[in-house]
């Protein structure tokens, strides 16, 4: 390599190094603040809007009690009901009277419901983008639905969770946005009870509990 070209490349590398270091520092700071905010929350309640892979729109209410518990109440005409009781996740269809059960540890919900979240140390975090309005964190891992990805979107200023997008092993994406959120609220523990008794057409996944 000619000395002139080598010197130009070296100068370019030296010039961009501080930028890369600053970007990494901003990313680490953002993730640390998200950890602190989210780990300070034990209960949460609010409303959600969900968009499915086919563009369908559903909405409803949700309640979270960490660690491990969540309940999604879908408004009509949807007949779905999703419950995590700390061990398993049940997806019930009231109209069809069916129930699918998966281990919580094998679903994307576990990242929201873990007792302690540490995005700075989680090896499954593959990408972080810090923008003026939103911080996006992409997590990839194997789930009960195959290889997939979860993207969490946080408010850049408050570090509040605003949305998550789930891409399954087939590349189908589902997005959930939450609003009117209250934290540190009283939540009835009975909301998170799963009825493990067989129902008509019950579809149980191995290792569900």
SVG drawing of the C-alpha trace seen along z (x, -y; Angstrom):
<svg xmlns="http://www.w3.org/2000/svg" viewBox="-68 -14 73 47">
<polyline fill="none" stroke="black" stroke-width="0.4" points="0.0,0.0 1.3,-3.4 2.3,-5.7 -0.2,-8.4 -3.1,-6.0 -2.1,-4.4 -1.9,-7.8 -5.4,-8.8 -6.9,-5.5 -5.2,-6.0 -6.4,-9.5 -10.0,-8.4 -9.9,-5.7 -8.6,-8.1 -11.3,-10.6 -14.2,-8.2 -12.9,-6.4 -14.2,-9.2 -17.6,-9.1 -17.9,-5.4 -16.9,-5.7 -19.4,-8.4 -22.2,-6.4 -21.4,-3.3 -21.3,-5.5 -24.7,-6.9 -26.1,-3.4 -24.7,-2.0 -26.2,-5.0 -29.6,-4.6 -29.7,-0.8 -28.6,-1.4 -31.4,-4.0 -33.9,-1.6 -32.8,1.1 -33.2,-1.2 -36.6,-2.4 -38.0,1.0 -36.6,2.8 -38.2,0.3 -41.7,1.4 -43.5,4.3 -47.0,3.7 -48.4,2.0 -51.8,1.5 -53.0,-0.1 -54.5,0.2 -53.0,1.7 -53.5,1.8 -52.2,4.8 -51.6,5.2 -51.2,8.7 -49.2,9.9 -52.3,9.6 -52.9,6.0 -55.7,6.9 -56.3,4.5 -57.3,5.6 -57.3,3.7 -57.9,4.1 -56.5,3.8 -53.6,5.4 -52.2,5.9 -48.6,6.9 -47.3,8.1 -43.6,8.8 -42.1,11.3 -43.8,13.5 -47.4,12.5 -49.5,10.7 -53.1,10.6 -54.3,9.3 -58.1,8.7 -59.0,8.3 -62.1,6.3 -64.8,7.7 -65.1,8.9 -61.9,10.7 -62.4,13.8 -58.8,14.1 -57.5,14.1 -53.8,14.3 -52.5,15.1 -49.1,15.7 -49.0,17.1 -45.3,17.0 -44.6,20.4 -46.7,20.8 -48.5,18.7 -52.1,19.7 -53.8,18.4 -57.5,19.0 -60.1,18.6 -63.4,18.1 -65.4,18.6 -63.8,21.8 -63.3,23.0 -59.6,23.9 -56.5,23.3 -52.8,23.3 -50.2,23.5 -46.5,22.8 -43.6,22.4 -43.2,18.7 -39.4,19.2 -40.0,20.1 -42.0,17.0 -41.0,13.4 -43.0,12.2 -40.3,13.4 -38.2,10.4 -40.9,8.1 -41.7,10.2 -38.3,11.2 -37.6,10.3 -34.5,8.4 -33.9,6.9 -30.3,6.2 -30.1,5.2 -26.5,4.2 -25.4,7.8 -27.9,9.8 -26.0,11.5 -29.3,11.9 -29.4,8.1 -28.2,7.8 -29.0,4.1 -29.7,0.9 -30.7,-2.4 -30.8,-5.7 -32.9,-8.4 -34.2,-11.7 -37.7,-10.3 -37.3,-6.5 -34.8,-3.9 -35.1,-0.5 -33.6,2.7 -33.6,5.8 -33.4,9.2 -33.0,12.5 -33.4,16.0 -35.1,19.4 -38.7,19.6 -41.5,22.1 -42.4,20.6 -38.9,21.1 -36.2,18.5 -37.6,15.0 -36.8,11.5 -38.3,9.1 -37.9,5.3 -38.6,3.1 -39.3,-0.6 -38.8,-3.0 -39.4,-6.7 -35.9,-8.4 -36.7,-10.9 -38.7,-9.0 -37.5,-5.5 -41.1,-4.2 -41.9,-1.2 -44.1,-2.3 -44.3,0.6 -42.9,4.1 -42.7,5.9 -42.4,9.7 -41.2,11.4 -41.7,15.2 -39.7,17.9 -41.8,17.5 -41.0,13.7 -44.5,12.7 -44.6,9.6 -47.0,8.6 -46.8,5.2 -48.3,4.0 -48.4,0.4 -49.4,-0.5 -50.9,-3.7 -52.7,-5.2 -50.2,-3.2 -50.2,-3.4 -47.4,-1.8 -47.2,-0.8 -50.9,-0.1 -52.9,2.6 -53.5,5.6 -55.8,8.5 -53.6,11.7 -56.6,13.7 -56.2,12.2 -53.2,14.4 -54.7,17.7 -54.7,20.3 -57.3,23.0 -55.3,26.1 -58.4,28.4 -59.0,29.7 -61.4,27.8 -63.1,28.9 -60.5,28.8 -57.7,28.1 -54.4,27.8 -51.6,28.3 -47.9,27.8 -45.4,30.1 -43.6,28.6 -46.3,26.2 -46.0,26.5"/>
</svg>
